[in-house]
Amino acid sequence: MNASLFPDLIVNGELVPHALVAAETQNHDAPKGKPGIAWRKAARAIAIRTLLLQEARSRGIATEPDEVGPGRFETEEEALIRGLLETAVNVAAPSKTEIRIEWERDPARFRTPPLWEVSHILIACDPKDRAAREQAERRATALAELAVGEPKRFAALAARESDCGSKTSGGALGQLGPGDTVPEFEAVLRTLSEGQITPAPVLTRHGFHIVRMDAVALGQVLPFDAVREKIALALEKARWATSAKAFVKELIDAADIQGAELDAA
């Protein structure tokens, strides 16, 4: 192993196993053929995790793992870090004045969920299969050009070409709201105006879509009292995140770390 690309990680005299950093690299992007970049990102993450665990143990933190999902529990280390942060990071709840000021910055941000009436043409493929994806993209691109050029033919194109069961209704999916579809599809819906057809196919885990926005019902602006608790929670979370970052920075500044660059961590 190239020691310059994959140096030993030592945190306050504790040698971190190479295998731990190597396992973490899968969670970090890097250009093809540049494994050293992924390693450095992983080393930063593991160094911070190690610092937090060291601090938790030095304080005698004892926290039982919480259930984070049906039948899924935190690891002991995750519980330790959570317990440390709960002990070390304390923030004051925002005042009613602070909450109102945040609401008054732009009340239009706080609305009931929108509704979208949508039609689409699906060209199904497995995005992980490069050959199948490229073939599907060519077919979808040609259909998108036809749909945009002759929008009145959209339903007929869907009935003839779509790989979705909605083809029997001209591609109509009916009304959709936030969370009703996959995130990448919903992200596109948020950008379309009524009557607009996506000029280029949209890739999701299901394949390529040509999407038409049939109707949009924007949510109604909510009064202050209806969103006060939501704003308070968001402000408190933001304040907590800032304080947690400051706490981690204090640990970094006081630590002796070799094998990881933490200046911008």
CORTA-V173614 format. One record per helix or strand. SS is the DSSP state (alpha for helix, beta for strand). FROM is the first residue (numbers start at 1). TO is the last residue. If there is no record, write none. Layout:
SS/FROM/TO, SS/FROM/TO
This chain:
beta/9/11, beta/14/16, alpha/18/27, alpha/35/58, beta/67/69, beta/72/73, alpha/76/88, alpha/96/105, alpha/107/109, beta/111/111, beta/115/124, alpha/130/149, alpha/151/161, alpha/165/169, beta/172/177, alpha/183/189, beta/197/197, beta/202/204, beta/207/217, beta/221/221, alpha/224/254, beta/257/258
